[in-house]
């Protein structure tokens, strides 16, 4: 004859709930970190795109907005620099 223990089912259910919540939390955290990484890569690509656009057409405005972010372009003799948020991307041309 099999005996049923109500307390054991409760502990088992709470353990399953805790594991499920832990998995959901970890997946959410990992996905948000991946989006931050992709955002950084996209920002870098857009900054280099701004530099290439200024190389092909020097009459472009110094401030460009791409996807809601402002990219500030500066040029010295052999140095092209783009600032966005707190990041600075620059390219040096060696002659």
N, C-alpha and C positions, 0 to 999 in steps of 0.2 A: 504494500500500500504506500502510495506517494503522499508525503505531507507537503502542504503549501505554507511557505513563510512569507507573510506580507511585507515584512521589513526587508527581506532580501530583494524583492522586486523593486522596492523604493530605492534602495542603494544602487541597484543595477541601472535603473532609469536615470538617476542623478548622475551617475558616472557617464552614461551615454550622452546625456545633455552637456556635461562639462567637456567631453571630448569633441562633440559637435561644435560647441561654441569656440573652442580653441582652434579647431580647423578653420572655421569661418573667419575668425580674427586674423589668423596667419595668412590666409588667402587674400583678405582685404589689404593687409599691410604690404604683402608682396606686390600686388597689383598697383597700389599707390606708389610704391618705390619705382616700379618699372615705368609708370607714367612720368615721374619726375626725371628719370634718366632719358626717356624719349624727348621730353620737353627741352632738356639741356642740349641734346644732339640737334634738335630742330632749330634751336636758337643759334647754335654754332654754324649750321648750314646757312641759315638766313643771313647771318653776319658776313659770311664769305660771299654770299650772293650779292649783298650790298657793295662789297669791295669790287667784285667783278663788274657790276653795273656802273660803278664810278670809273673804272678803268676804261670801259667802252664808251661812256658818255660823261665827260667831266662837268656838264651843265646841270646835272641832277641836283635836287635839294640836299642839304646836309642832314636833314632830319627826315627819316622815312618811317612810316608805320606799316608793319606787317603783322597781321593777325592780332591786332590790338596792342602790340609792343612797339615802342619807339626805339629806332636804331639811329644813333648819332655818329655821323661819319666825320673823320678828321684826316687831313693829309699834310705831311711834311715832305721834305725832299724825297727821301727813299722809304718812307714809312706810311702805310695806310692803316688806320685804326677805326674800329667800330665799337661803340659802347652801347650796351643794352642791359637794363637793370643794374646789377652790381658787377657785371662781367665786361671785360675788355678783350677784344680779339684784334690782333694786329698782324700785318704781313709786311716784311721788309723786302725791298727789292735791291738785290746786290748787282752793281754794274761792273 
